[in-house]
Amino acid sequence: MKTFLQIVYWFLIAIALIQFIPIDRTNKAVDQKVNFVHLFKTPENVQEVLTKACYDCHSNETIYPKYAYVAPISWSIKHHVNEGREHLNFSEWGHYNQDLKKSMLENAARSIKDYSMPMPGYVAQHPKSNLTKAERVLLVNYFENLLKSGAY
């Protein structure tokens, strides 16, 4: 029993100490000249769906939940946000080349259709991000219309 209590004690000390390891949660300023919704004058209803389901991981407008300030959970969340921004960042849309934009729109539409986005783990923690069938159709149609128009 004494060994078990020592393990618990040192575990709690370690958890307390890792809270002092800083995580950068600052968002880069959003330049409206390259922002997806500004460039395409995205309709308000599409903007609302994008914001609630996509922007925490795929923009420079991430709103971190309270538990994102507790290590080691904060490390995992920051990693997921960085990864999401690498795949697609709506705040940096104007900096991408045409081929990349086309690929991103195709991947976004496919991921929404096959229910891999928003990620199930994210939806479990953020129920408001769970898209209805109508919202999925709205986003997919919007992305596919951009692809058809070639205006991406």
VMD Tcl script that builds the backbone (N, CA, C; Angstrom):
set m [mol new atoms 456]
animate dup $m
set s [atomselect $m all]
$s set {name element resname resid chain x y z} {
  {N N MET 1 A 0.827 -1.201 0.000}
  {CA C MET 1 A 0.000 0.000 0.000}
  {C C MET 1 A 0.866 1.256 0.000}
  {N N LYS 2 A 2.000 1.188 0.731}
  {CA C LYS 2 A 2.888 2.345 0.810}
  {C C LYS 2 A 3.459 2.686 -0.570}
  {N N THR 3 A 3.817 1.674 -1.335}
  {CA C THR 3 A 4.351 1.891 -2.680}
  {C C THR 3 A 3.290 2.531 -3.575}
  {N N PHE 4 A 2.067 2.045 -3.467}
  {CA C PHE 4 A 0.974 2.608 -4.259}
  {C C PHE 4 A 0.779 4.091 -3.937}
  {N N LEU 5 A 0.790 4.453 -2.676}
  {CA C LEU 5 A 0.624 5.854 -2.275}
  {C C LEU 5 A 1.781 6.718 -2.769}
  {N N GLN 6 A 2.986 6.171 -2.782}
  {CA C GLN 6 A 4.134 6.921 -3.302}
  {C C GLN 6 A 3.979 7.165 -4.801}
  {N N ILE 7 A 3.503 6.159 -5.503}
  {CA C ILE 7 A 3.290 6.310 -6.950}
  {C C ILE 7 A 2.237 7.387 -7.209}
  {N N VAL 8 A 1.153 7.345 -6.481}
  {CA C VAL 8 A 0.097 8.357 -6.625}
  {C C VAL 8 A 0.644 9.740 -6.295}
  {N N TYR 9 A 1.401 9.845 -5.223}
  {CA C TYR 9 A 1.988 11.121 -4.808}
  {C C TYR 9 A 2.867 11.695 -5.920}
  {N N TRP 10 A 3.791 10.907 -6.457}
  {CA C TRP 10 A 4.699 11.399 -7.495}
  {C C TRP 10 A 3.962 11.678 -8.806}
  {N N PHE 11 A 2.922 10.908 -9.061}
  {CA C PHE 11 A 2.103 11.168 -10.243}
  {C C PHE 11 A 1.429 12.535 -10.130}
  {N N LEU 12 A 0.866 12.829 -8.983}
  {CA C LEU 12 A 0.215 14.126 -8.771}
  {C C LEU 12 A 1.219 15.270 -8.825}
  {N N ILE 13 A 2.419 15.055 -8.295}
  {CA C ILE 13 A 3.480 16.072 -8.385}
  {C C ILE 13 A 3.825 16.317 -9.848}
  {N N ALA 14 A 3.960 15.247 -10.628}
  {CA C ALA 14 A 4.285 15.387 -12.055}
  {C C ALA 14 A 3.182 16.146 -12.788}
  {N N ILE 15 A 1.933 15.812 -12.519}
  {CA C ILE 15 A 0.803 16.514 -13.152}
  {C C ILE 15 A 0.840 17.997 -12.794}
  {N N ALA 16 A 1.127 18.308 -11.551}
  {CA C ALA 16 A 1.207 19.716 -11.127}
  {C C ALA 16 A 2.349 20.431 -11.844}
  {N N LEU 17 A 3.494 19.783 -11.958}
  {CA C LEU 17 A 4.656 20.427 -12.583}
  {C C LEU 17 A 4.464 20.661 -14.079}
  {N N ILE 18 A 3.816 19.727 -14.767}
  {CA C ILE 18 A 3.663 19.916 -16.212}
  {C C ILE 18 A 2.716 21.062 -16.549}
  {N N GLN 19 A 1.981 21.549 -15.573}
  {CA C GLN 19 A 1.109 22.704 -15.819}
  {C C GLN 19 A 1.923 23.951 -16.142}
  {N N PHE 20 A 3.199 23.944 -15.781}
  {CA C PHE 20 A 4.062 25.101 -16.021}
  {C C PHE 20 A 4.719 25.071 -17.398}
  {N N ILE 21 A 4.499 24.014 -18.174}
  {CA C ILE 21 A 5.031 23.950 -19.535}
  {C C ILE 21 A 4.066 24.736 -20.421}
  {N N PRO 22 A 4.537 25.849 -20.990}
  {CA C PRO 22 A 3.617 26.715 -21.744}
  {C C PRO 22 A 3.217 26.130 -23.102}
  {N N ILE 23 A 2.002 26.405 -23.485}
  {CA C ILE 23 A 1.466 26.040 -24.791}
  {C C ILE 23 A 1.012 27.341 -25.455}
  {N N ASP 24 A 1.427 27.533 -26.693}
  {CA C ASP 24 A 1.033 28.746 -27.410}
  {C C ASP 24 A -0.371 28.565 -27.983}
  {N N ARG 25 A -1.313 29.277 -27.433}
  {CA C ARG 25 A -2.694 29.210 -27.898}
  {C C ARG 25 A -3.115 30.507 -28.594}
  {N N THR 26 A -2.156 31.304 -28.984}
  {CA C THR 26 A -2.512 32.552 -29.657}
  {C C THR 26 A -2.896 32.258 -31.106}
  {N N ASN 27 A -3.842 32.996 -31.598}
  {CA C ASN 27 A -4.259 32.886 -32.988}
  {C C ASN 27 A -3.627 34.018 -33.778}
  {N N LYS 28 A -3.138 33.686 -34.978}
  {CA C LYS 28 A -2.640 34.736 -35.857}
  {C C LYS 28 A -3.803 35.650 -36.232}
  {N N ALA 29 A -3.473 36.901 -36.474}
  {CA C ALA 29 A -4.507 37.844 -36.913}
  {C C ALA 29 A -5.075 37.373 -38.251}
  {N N VAL 30 A -6.360 37.553 -38.433}
  {CA C VAL 30 A -7.020 37.137 -39.668}
  {C C VAL 30 A -7.017 38.300 -40.643}
  {N N ASP 31 A -6.386 38.082 -41.792}
  {CA C ASP 31 A -6.369 39.077 -42.859}
  {C C ASP 31 A -7.585 38.813 -43.748}
  {N N GLN 32 A -8.560 39.710 -43.723}
  {CA C GLN 32 A -9.799 39.499 -44.468}
  {C C GLN 32 A -9.565 39.387 -45.974}
  {N N LYS 33 A -8.435 39.907 -46.463}
  {CA C LYS 33 A -8.153 39.837 -47.902}
  {C C LYS 33 A -7.902 38.407 -48.369}
  {N N VAL 34 A -7.502 37.532 -47.457}
  {CA C VAL 34 A -7.222 36.141 -47.829}
  {C C VAL 34 A -8.161 35.155 -47.135}
  {N N ASN 35 A -9.106 35.656 -46.359}
  {CA C ASN 35 A -10.043 34.818 -45.610}
  {C C ASN 35 A -11.104 34.238 -46.553}
  {N N PHE 36 A -11.331 32.945 -46.455}
  {CA C PHE 36 A -12.260 32.220 -47.322}
  {C C PHE 36 A -13.628 32.889 -47.405}
  {N N VAL 37 A -14.254 33.133 -46.261}
  {CA C VAL 37 A -15.624 33.661 -46.279}
  {C C VAL 37 A -15.687 35.073 -46.850}
  {N N HIS 38 A -14.630 35.842 -46.693}
  {CA C HIS 38 A -14.604 37.202 -47.235}
  {C C HIS 38 A -14.377 37.168 -48.751}
  {N N LEU 39 A -13.457 36.325 -49.196}
  {CA C LEU 39 A -13.142 36.248 -50.626}
  {C C LEU 39 A -14.344 35.843 -51.469}
  {N N PHE 40 A -15.143 34.924 -50.946}
  {CA C PHE 40 A -16.279 34.413 -51.713}
  {C C PHE 40 A -17.601 35.039 -51.320}
  {N N LYS 41 A -17.547 36.002 -50.387}
  {CA C LYS 41 A -18.788 36.591 -49.886}
  {C C LYS 41 A -19.768 35.457 -49.538}
  {N N THR 42 A -19.256 34.545 -48.745}
  {CA C THR 42 A -20.002 33.348 -48.353}
  {C C THR 42 A -21.309 33.733 -47.668}
  {N N PRO 43 A -22.420 33.119 -48.082}
  {CA C PRO 43 A -23.717 33.418 -47.455}
  {C C PRO 43 A -23.675 33.180 -45.942}
  {N N GLU 44 A -24.454 33.951 -45.230}
  {CA C GLU 44 A -24.466 33.909 -43.764}
  {C C GLU 44 A -24.751 32.510 -43.222}
  {N N ASN 45 A -25.700 31.808 -43.840}
  {CA C ASN 45 A -26.040 30.469 -43.329}
  {C C ASN 45 A -24.874 29.489 -43.485}
  {N N VAL 46 A -24.110 29.615 -44.552}
  {CA C VAL 46 A -22.932 28.761 -44.748}
  {C C VAL 46 A -21.841 29.167 -43.759}
  {N N GLN 47 A -21.660 30.471 -43.562}
  {CA C GLN 47 A -20.673 30.950 -42.582}
  {C C GLN 47 A -20.959 30.403 -41.190}
  {N N GLU 48 A -22.214 30.406 -40.804}
  {CA C GLU 48 A -22.590 29.907 -39.471}
  {C C GLU 48 A -22.216 28.439 -39.301}
  {N N VAL 49 A -22.486 27.644 -40.324}
  {CA C VAL 49 A -22.171 26.216 -40.250}
  {C C VAL 49 A -20.660 26.013 -40.231}
  {N N LEU 50 A -19.939 26.725 -41.089}
  {CA C LEU 50 A -18.471 26.628 -41.102}
  {C C LEU 50 A -17.889 26.997 -39.744}
  {N N THR 51 A -18.390 28.074 -39.181}
  {CA C THR 51 A -17.866 28.555 -37.901}
  {C C THR 51 A -18.104 27.545 -36.788}
  {N N LYS 52 A -19.302 26.998 -36.713}
  {CA C LYS 52 A -19.614 26.092 -35.596}
  {C C LYS 52 A -18.957 24.725 -35.739}
  {N N ALA 53 A -18.716 24.274 -36.969}
  {CA C ALA 53 A -18.225 22.911 -37.151}
  {C C ALA 53 A -16.771 22.811 -37.597}
  {N N CYS 54 A -16.229 23.874 -38.176}
  {CA C CYS 54 A -14.915 23.751 -38.807}
  {C C CYS 54 A -13.843 24.689 -38.251}
  {N N TYR 55 A -14.252 25.865 -37.815}
  {CA C TYR 55 A -13.281 26.922 -37.532}
  {C C TYR 55 A -12.360 26.672 -36.345}
  {N N ASP 56 A -12.758 25.867 -35.364}
  {CA C ASP 56 A -11.865 25.649 -34.225}
  {C C ASP 56 A -10.579 24.939 -34.637}
  {N N CYS 57 A -10.626 24.129 -35.676}
  {CA C CYS 57 A -9.427 23.418 -36.128}
  {C C CYS 57 A -8.904 23.914 -37.469}
  {N N HIS 58 A -9.751 24.542 -38.263}
  {CA C HIS 58 A -9.370 24.893 -39.627}
  {C C HIS 58 A -9.393 26.398 -39.895}
  {N N SER 59 A -8.993 27.180 -38.917}
  {CA C SER 59 A -8.878 28.629 -39.113}
  {C C SER 59 A -7.961 29.201 -38.044}
  {N N ASN 60 A -7.690 30.476 -38.162}
  {CA C ASN 60 A -6.927 31.186 -37.128}
  {C C ASN 60 A -7.876 31.831 -36.123}
  {N N GLU 61 A -9.072 31.288 -36.010}
  {CA C GLU 61 A -10.078 31.819 -35.093}
  {C C GLU 61 A -10.494 30.762 -34.063}
  {N N THR 62 A -9.543 29.945 -33.659}
  {CA C THR 62 A -9.808 28.872 -32.704}
  {C C THR 62 A -10.255 29.431 -31.363}
  {N N ILE 63 A -11.316 28.869 -30.836}
  {CA C ILE 63 A -11.770 29.192 -29.479}
  {C C ILE 63 A -11.478 27.953 -28.638}
  {N N TYR 64 A -10.499 28.085 -27.749}
  {CA C TYR 64 A -10.092 26.945 -26.929}
  {C C TYR 64 A -11.036 26.773 -25.744}
  {N N PRO 65 A -11.481 25.538 -25.493}
  {CA C PRO 65 A -12.329 25.286 -24.321}
  {C C PRO 65 A -11.496 25.370 -23.036}
  {N N LYS 66 A -12.157 25.451 -21.918}
  {CA C LYS 66 A -11.456 25.578 -20.628}
  {C C LYS 66 A -10.489 24.434 -20.371}
  {N N TYR 67 A -10.873 23.227 -20.746}
  {CA C TYR 67 A -9.999 22.086 -20.480}
  {C C TYR 67 A -8.743 22.084 -21.353}
  {N N ALA 68 A -8.670 22.974 -22.332}
  {CA C ALA 68 A -7.475 23.081 -23.172}
  {C C ALA 68 A -6.343 23.803 -22.458}
  {N N TYR 69 A -6.572 24.192 -21.221}
  {CA C TYR 69 A -5.544 24.868 -20.438}
  {C C TYR 69 A -4.928 23.933 -19.398}
  {N N VAL 70 A -5.283 22.654 -19.460}
  {CA C VAL 70 A -4.779 21.678 -18.499}
  {C C VAL 70 A -3.902 20.667 -19.233}
  {N N ALA 71 A -2.610 20.630 -18.868}
  {CA C ALA 71 A -1.700 19.650 -19.459}
  {C C ALA 71 A -1.997 18.288 -18.838}
  {N N PRO 72 A -1.844 17.218 -19.553}
  {CA C PRO 72 A -1.363 17.046 -20.916}
  {C C PRO 72 A -2.458 17.154 -21.980}
  {N N ILE 73 A -3.707 17.391 -21.569}
  {CA C ILE 73 A -4.802 17.532 -22.534}
  {C C ILE 73 A -4.511 18.677 -23.499}
  {N N SER 74 A -3.952 19.766 -22.984}
  {CA C SER 74 A -3.653 20.939 -23.811}
  {C C SER 74 A -2.692 20.595 -24.943}
  {N N TRP 75 A -1.761 19.701 -24.691}
  {CA C TRP 75 A -0.796 19.321 -25.725}
  {C C TRP 75 A -1.496 18.618 -26.880}
  {N N SER 76 A -2.406 17.720 -26.546}
  {CA C SER 76 A -3.139 16.982 -27.563}
  {C C SER 76 A -4.027 17.916 -28.384}
  {N N ILE 77 A -4.717 18.820 -27.711}
  {CA C ILE 77 A -5.600 19.752 -28.413}
  {C C ILE 77 A -4.795 20.643 -29.347}
  {N N LYS 78 A -3.686 21.175 -28.869}
  {CA C LYS 78 A -2.846 22.042 -29.699}
  {C C LYS 78 A -2.330 21.274 -30.913}
  {N N HIS 79 A -1.956 20.022 -30.711}
  {CA C HIS 79 A -1.492 19.187 -31.823}
  {C C HIS 79 A -2.600 19.020 -32.871}
  {N N HIS 80 A -3.821 18.743 -32.419}
  {CA C HIS 80 A -4.942 18.571 -33.348}
  {C C HIS 80 A -5.249 19.862 -34.107}
  {N N VAL 81 A -5.188 20.993 -33.427}
  {CA C VAL 81 A -5.436 22.283 -34.087}
  {C C VAL 81 A -4.355 22.547 -35.135}
  {N N ASN 82 A -3.101 22.334 -34.770}
  {CA C ASN 82 A -2.008 22.544 -35.728}
  {C C ASN 82 A -2.166 21.639 -36.943}
  {N N GLU 83 A -2.521 20.388 -36.697}
  {CA C GLU 83 A -2.717 19.431 -37.782}
  {C C GLU 83 A -3.878 19.857 -38.684}
  {N N GLY 84 A -4.973 20.290 -38.083}
  {CA C GLY 84 A -6.124 20.751 -38.860}
  {C C GLY 84 A -5.777 21.943 -39.732}
  {N N ARG 85 A -5.023 22.876 -39.173}
  {CA C ARG 85 A -4.621 24.058 -39.940}
  {C C ARG 85 A -3.672 23.700 -41.076}
  {N N GLU 86 A -2.843 22.669 -40.883}
  {CA C GLU 86 A -1.944 22.239 -41.959}
  {C C GLU 86 A -2.735 21.681 -43.135}
  {N N HIS 87 A -3.814 20.968 -42.857}
  {CA C HIS 87 A -4.621 20.370 -43.919}
  {C C HIS 87 A -5.487 21.397 -44.630}
  {N N LEU 88 A -6.032 22.342 -43.879}
  {CA C LEU 88 A -6.906 23.372 -44.444}
  {C C LEU 88 A -7.061 24.488 -43.426}
  {N N ASN 89 A -6.755 25.706 -43.863}
  {CA C ASN 89 A -6.921 26.863 -42.984}
  {C C ASN 89 A -7.727 27.909 -43.748}
  {N N PHE 90 A -8.992 28.042 -43.388}
  {CA C PHE 90 A -9.865 28.990 -44.076}
  {C C PHE 90 A -9.364 30.427 -43.948}
  {N N SER 91 A -8.632 30.730 -42.895}
  {CA C SER 91 A -8.111 32.088 -42.689}
  {C C SER 91 A -6.951 32.411 -43.619}
  {N N GLU 92 A -6.351 31.397 -44.228}
  {CA C GLU 92 A -5.186 31.582 -45.108}
  {C C GLU 92 A -5.517 31.228 -46.556}
  {N N TRP 93 A -6.783 31.108 -46.885}
  {CA C TRP 93 A -7.220 30.602 -48.181}
  {C C TRP 93 A -6.558 31.318 -49.362}
  {N N GLY 94 A -6.456 32.606 -49.318}
  {CA C GLY 94 A -5.905 33.376 -50.430}
  {C C GLY 94 A -4.433 33.118 -50.703}
  {N N HIS 95 A -3.735 32.473 -49.786}
  {CA C HIS 95 A -2.311 32.171 -49.971}
  {C C HIS 95 A -2.077 30.842 -50.689}
  {N N TYR 96 A -3.117 30.035 -50.849}
  {CA C TYR 96 A -2.963 28.728 -51.487}
  {C C TYR 96 A -2.989 28.867 -53.004}
  {N N ASN 97 A -2.280 27.960 -53.706}
  {CA C ASN 97 A -2.340 27.964 -55.171}
  {C C ASN 97 A -3.623 27.254 -55.632}
  {N N GLN 98 A -3.950 27.398 -56.903}
  {CA C GLN 98 A -5.225 26.890 -57.434}
  {C C GLN 98 A -5.371 25.378 -57.266}
  {N N ASP 99 A -4.295 24.632 -57.524}
  {CA C ASP 99 A -4.377 23.173 -57.394}
  {C C ASP 99 A -4.667 22.761 -55.957}
  {N N LEU 100 A -4.016 23.428 -55.025}
  {CA C LEU 100 A -4.222 23.117 -53.614}
  {C C LEU 100 A -5.645 23.479 -53.187}
  {N N LYS 101 A -6.140 24.611 -53.660}
  {CA C LYS 101 A -7.514 25.014 -53.335}
  {C C LYS 101 A -8.516 23.982 -53.847}
  {N N LYS 102 A -8.307 23.550 -55.085}
  {CA C LYS 102 A -9.205 22.551 -55.667}
  {C C LYS 102 A -9.178 21.270 -54.840}
  {N N SER 103 A -7.988 20.819 -54.513}
  {CA C SER 103 A -7.837 19.601 -53.718}
  {C C SER 103 A -8.487 19.744 -52.344}
  {N N MET 104 A -8.310 20.899 -51.721}
  {CA C MET 104 A -8.895 21.124 -50.394}
  {C C MET 104 A -10.418 21.126 -50.443}
  {N N LEU 105 A -10.986 21.750 -51.458}
  {CA C LEU 105 A -12.448 21.763 -51.590}
  {C C LEU 105 A -12.984 20.352 -51.835}
  {N N GLU 106 A -12.295 19.598 -52.699}
  {CA C GLU 106 A -12.715 18.219 -52.964}
  {C C GLU 106 A -12.642 17.371 -51.692}
  {N N ASN 107 A -11.532 17.503 -50.970}
  {CA C ASN 107 A -11.364 16.734 -49.732}
  {C C ASN 107 A -12.381 17.143 -48.670}
  {N N ALA 108 A -12.655 18.437 -48.577}
  {CA C ALA 108 A -13.634 18.915 -47.596}
  {C C ALA 108 A -15.014 18.344 -47.912}
  {N N ALA 109 A -15.414 18.407 -49.169}
  {CA C ALA 109 A -16.727 17.876 -49.561}
  {C C ALA 109 A -16.804 16.377 -49.286}
  {N N ARG 110 A -15.757 15.650 -49.648}
  {CA C ARG 110 A -15.742 14.202 -49.431}
  {C C ARG 110 A -15.783 13.864 -47.929}
  {N N SER 111 A -14.998 14.587 -47.139}
  {CA C SER 111 A -14.935 14.328 -45.694}
  {C C SER 111 A -16.263 14.613 -45.002}
  {N N ILE 112 A -16.959 15.625 -45.475}
  {CA C ILE 112 A -18.268 15.949 -44.892}
  {C C ILE 112 A -19.293 14.893 -45.304}
  {N N LYS 113 A -19.230 14.473 -46.570}
  {CA C LYS 113 A -20.159 13.446 -47.059}
  {C C LYS 113 A -19.996 12.127 -46.316}
  {N N ASP 114 A -18.745 11.729 -46.086}
  {CA C ASP 114 A -18.517 10.415 -45.462}
  {C C ASP 114 A -18.467 10.475 -43.933}
  {N N TYR 115 A -18.860 11.613 -43.385}
  {CA C TYR 115 A -18.987 11.793 -41.931}
  {C C TYR 115 A -17.659 11.684 -41.179}
  {N N SER 116 A -16.528 11.851 -41.877}
  {CA C SER 116 A -15.250 11.851 -41.152}
  {C C SER 116 A -14.928 13.245 -40.620}
  {N N MET 117 A -15.667 14.248 -41.089}
  {CA C MET 117 A -15.537 15.607 -40.566}
  {C C MET 117 A -16.919 16.147 -40.268}
  {N N PRO 118 A -17.083 16.889 -39.204}
  {CA C PRO 118 A -16.117 17.055 -38.129}
  {C C PRO 118 A -15.806 15.706 -37.475}
  {N N MET 119 A -14.589 15.615 -36.953}
  {CA C MET 119 A -14.123 14.360 -36.370}
  {C C MET 119 A -15.042 13.927 -35.223}
  {N N PRO 120 A -15.369 12.640 -35.171}
  {CA C PRO 120 A -16.263 12.144 -34.111}
  {C C PRO 120 A -15.786 12.497 -32.700}
  {N N GLY 121 A -14.488 12.459 -32.458}
  {CA C GLY 121 A -13.963 12.813 -31.137}
  {C C GLY 121 A -14.215 14.273 -30.798}
  {N N TYR 122 A -14.145 15.128 -31.811}
  {CA C TYR 122 A -14.409 16.550 -31.610}
  {C C TYR 122 A -15.898 16.768 -31.321}
  {N N VAL 123 A -16.730 16.098 -32.089}
  {CA C VAL 123 A -18.185 16.232 -31.912}
  {C C VAL 123 A -18.604 15.759 -30.524}
  {N N ALA 124 A -17.950 14.712 -30.021}
  {CA C ALA 124 A -18.280 14.204 -28.684}
  {C C ALA 124 A -18.036 15.269 -27.617}
  {N N GLN 125 A -17.001 16.088 -27.803}
  {CA C GLN 125 A -16.679 17.141 -26.840}
  {C C GLN 125 A -17.406 18.454 -27.138}
  {N N HIS 126 A -17.859 18.609 -28.386}
  {CA C HIS 126 A -18.514 19.847 -28.830}
  {C C HIS 126 A -19.795 19.488 -29.588}
  {N N PRO 127 A -20.834 19.101 -28.901}
  {CA C PRO 127 A -22.068 18.647 -29.562}
  {C C PRO 127 A -22.648 19.650 -30.555}
  {N N LYS 128 A -22.443 20.943 -30.333}
  {CA C LYS 128 A -22.990 21.947 -31.255}
  {C C LYS 128 A -22.347 21.858 -32.640}
  {N N SER 129 A -21.179 21.223 -32.726}
  {CA C SER 129 A -20.499 21.098 -34.013}
  {C C SER 129 A -21.032 19.939 -34.848}
  {N N ASN 130 A -21.896 19.118 -34.265}
  {CA C ASN 130 A -22.458 17.985 -34.991}
  {C C ASN 130 A -23.387 18.504 -36.086}
  {N N LEU 131 A -23.071 18.175 -37.309}
  {CA C LEU 131 A -23.846 18.683 -38.439}
  {C C LEU 131 A -25.073 17.826 -38.707}
  {N N THR 132 A -26.175 18.497 -38.959}
  {CA C THR 132 A -27.378 17.790 -39.398}
  {C C THR 132 A -27.176 17.388 -40.854}
  {N N LYS 133 A -28.030 16.523 -41.339}
  {CA C LYS 133 A -27.945 16.117 -42.744}
  {C C LYS 133 A -28.092 17.340 -43.654}
  {N N ALA 134 A -29.014 18.231 -43.318}
  {CA C ALA 134 A -29.240 19.438 -44.128}
  {C C ALA 134 A -28.000 20.336 -44.134}
  {N N GLU 135 A -27.335 20.453 -42.988}
  {CA C GLU 135 A -26.120 21.276 -42.923}
  {C C GLU 135 A -24.991 20.646 -43.729}
  {N N ARG 136 A -24.909 19.329 -43.703}
  {CA C ARG 136 A -23.901 18.638 -44.511}
  {C C ARG 136 A -24.154 18.889 -45.994}
  {N N VAL 137 A -25.405 18.768 -46.402}
  {CA C VAL 137 A -25.773 19.011 -47.800}
  {C C VAL 137 A -25.448 20.456 -48.174}
  {N N LEU 138 A -25.749 21.390 -47.292}
  {CA C LEU 138 A -25.472 22.805 -47.541}
  {C C LEU 138 A -23.985 23.037 -47.809}
  {N N LEU 139 A -23.128 22.520 -46.938}
  {CA C LEU 139 A -21.684 22.711 -47.114}
  {C C LEU 139 A -21.165 22.002 -48.361}
  {N N VAL 140 A -21.570 20.761 -48.543}
  {CA C VAL 140 A -21.112 20.002 -49.712}
  {C C VAL 140 A -21.534 20.711 -50.992}
  {N N ASN 141 A -22.779 21.147 -51.074}
  {CA C ASN 141 A -23.248 21.866 -52.269}
  {C C ASN 141 A -22.462 23.150 -52.483}
  {N N TYR 142 A -22.189 23.866 -51.405}
  {CA C TYR 142 A -21.435 25.116 -51.524}
  {C C TYR 142 A -20.038 24.842 -52.073}
  {N N PHE 143 A -19.353 23.859 -51.511}
  {CA C PHE 143 A -18.002 23.527 -51.980}
  {C C PHE 143 A -18.031 23.014 -53.421}
  {N N GLU 144 A -18.996 22.168 -53.737}
  {CA C GLU 144 A -19.085 21.633 -55.100}
  {C C GLU 144 A -19.428 22.720 -56.109}
  {N N ASN 145 A -20.264 23.681 -55.733}
  {CA C ASN 145 A -20.573 24.801 -56.630}
  {C C ASN 145 A -19.339 25.660 -56.874}
  {N N LEU 146 A -18.525 25.859 -55.842}
  {CA C LEU 146 A -17.268 26.595 -56.036}
  {C C LEU 146 A -16.361 25.839 -56.996}
  {N N LEU 147 A -16.303 24.527 -56.844}
  {CA C LEU 147 A -15.475 23.714 -57.738}
  {C C LEU 147 A -15.969 23.804 -59.178}
  {N N LYS 148 A -17.279 23.692 -59.373}
  {CA C LYS 148 A -17.853 23.758 -60.722}
  {C C LYS 148 A -17.608 25.113 -61.367}
  {N N SER 149 A -17.693 26.159 -60.574}
  {CA C SER 149 A -17.521 27.511 -61.123}
  {C C SER 149 A -16.061 27.806 -61.436}
  {N N GLY 150 A -15.156 27.075 -60.805}
  {CA C GLY 150 A -13.726 27.333 -61.004}
  {C C GLY 150 A -13.272 28.614 -60.342}
  {N N ALA 151 A -14.102 29.180 -59.486}
  {CA C ALA 151 A -13.813 30.482 -58.870}
  {C C ALA 151 A -13.072 30.361 -57.546}
  {N N TYR 152 A -12.491 29.230 -57.299}
  {CA C TYR 152 A -11.822 29.028 -56.021}
  {C C TYR 152 A -10.468 29.669 -56.029}
}
mol reanalyze $m
mol bondsrecalc $m
mol representation Tube
mol addrep $m
